């Protein structure tokens, strides 16, 4: 059975290749349309399901591709292949401009902007003399391969089939790569990407532009298969259709696009016939049914139908890759033991009238663990954010490896050798453990979109994944490397976060409550791991509530209360400090 | 263009702008309390005019059927929930809220609005029908999605719009309507010819926006809503029900939509699907205010109305294009001034 499922895509391809010969022309046309819609939806999967941005204007990008190529063909007599280049480039540039303005802001701005763009595109094209107004463009040349014109419906079908296979293969390849891993982390917000050295804004922009480009390919296909264009199939209704297809099918998986496009097209078709029969020819009640399906899907199965189907037919995906654990060849030279990594002097951070961090000085050396203790609201997290570059200090100085830190972003800090974990584990739930760890190594890779798309990245991928595998071994999660991060227990999630932080090959590791939620034996294992890392020369700063854990592990401790440092020194001295006893146990303990 | 034309256009712009102000205010209100970008707002506006027009023609409006179906679904959902929780009080309240109230309004619409009834009564019943739809839409579509991200809610809102406009075509038909307006002769004011309609629209818009302001500023219920808007969990902890907050705010937005519909009905021909563009223009105004600041949103909405009036004079075919492309520079400005990013899909 499992073997059968592995060959399912191949089987589907064979069926798809054979069907035009067996089916009537009308159905061949419908399937061709489904394939074109699927390509547009693949763009939306990248953008919506993967990178967490919603577009209500995707049909406009389909239309942009279609009209650019249609114009080049009918008015300038260019071949369809030149049209393809023109379509892709125009869509890329337009999406780049719109995205540059909007992807920095909350998602609904982007969604509404795409909506406005979609409506504007429809009116612009409909009123443009050059593009034939609402009558459209006719007589678009067919795609020609080696002097042979693809004119008939069946030939159009094969063209669509080849295109969809290529686009699908490209998306798969891209999503499994270094670039893809960052894109996939964006859905839960920009924090993960930024912490590990990737510019979340640029990656969001990339997802938006890629979605537009893929949609424009769908448009190109539409123009040269249909060979007639009018603005109507690129209006707002079409955009909403594409989005709903994607969400109903399952926006986070590529196959969801195919499932959604097929289901929606077929249901709409059948339903339309039925409702027209019952309510007369002008009814559009099928849209009400469609809207109801959509709302129920959002309420009951937000991930769409593909994951449900996948569970049924393939309960557990077997790991297909065999990754050799390896140490990264070009690691950062570790600073010698005892070198000062971070120095803070008289650090202060205010929020309005509140002084969250008040006159704090400390330093951390390599091969040392500094524990930071303090009751809730003591300013620990603010201090953490100051060190990691998430906040800049109001006053005081902070230096990292001898260089001053001024307004360094989290991204810069990652490149300079700082790595961190989050208080609330921030993992990409639907990625494997191995891939989650590999996100940590993002800034150690070089291959970008281009190399990742064309598989020029194999050596690098082997290194990054091997290195991630090695780190999973170290934290004791190697046997789960191919499981999804969402299935882990809280304790294991924390270990995975540490592995990911280590993947960035840091000099300084910031751990925010790593022992919270861990069981006793897990705490012991974590303490052993941290001690080992210390021996290797890592500097570690640890915020923790578990006193036993910190006192046993830390070389030095700093205790904070109300933003101030109330004790600083070796654990035994701190334990004996009267100020600390007062803060924790009340006066005169 | 001479000054006279410019003044007329400006007046036109301010009048439609005043309606967009109402819509923008309601949109900001709903968004800040529930994180829903309420796209169907515009549909409710168009439906109000269509309802009033049916009363004027002496027919029962199609809104009645929408209300009956929506109330039945909402009642079923709520009662099923009450039965599952074995909560008798909850069941009684549901029966009142989603059973009795819609029934009374539907009965009034069917039997108490003869063709000869005064315009004010027809308007009141139309407004009641539409306002009642607000909380019903909340119950059916958004209440089960309360914990979802703004993007999911936005998709649901678009689905709701799609459903409403499809049912709108079914019950109202494809013909457009123009309702009766404030009567009276135009008069001169500071050298401008002013119609009573324009004055009525501006005055009503200002009244409603002021009333909303007073409600939020000074009433306990309004302040509770603001608390729910500010911090959902915090509000729940101090005993403010976010479900009740959502319902109230959807009732308010239903009322605002109904008033907008009554105001805009006489000035332009409305079809079952005209609402979407109206709502979208309200949005553009709301976006200028960052979906959060009421006075800015109102200013933005006035700007939209004015831009639209001038655009329709110069390049009427591109009227809507110009209005929607106006937001791109606004967004650019906001994107430069915004630092903190934002939410994902989860």
Interface residues (C-beta under 8 A of the other chain):
Chain A: X48 X49 X52 X53 X54 X56 X98 X101 X102 X104 X105 X106 X107 X108 X109 X111 X112 X113 X115 X116 X117 X119 X120 X123 X124 X127 X186 X187 X188 X189 X190 X200 X201 X236 X240 X243 X244 X247 X251 X279 X282 X283 X284 X285 X286 X287 X288 X290 X291 X292 X294 X295 X298 X299 X302
Chain B: X37 X140 X141 X144 X145 X148 X149 X150 X151 X152 X154 X155 X156 X158 X159 X160 X162 X163 X165 X166 X167 X169 X170 X174 X276 X277 X280 X283 X284 X287 X291 X317 X318 X320 X321 X324 X325 X327 X328 X331 X332 X334 X335 X338 X341 X342 X343 X344 X345 X346
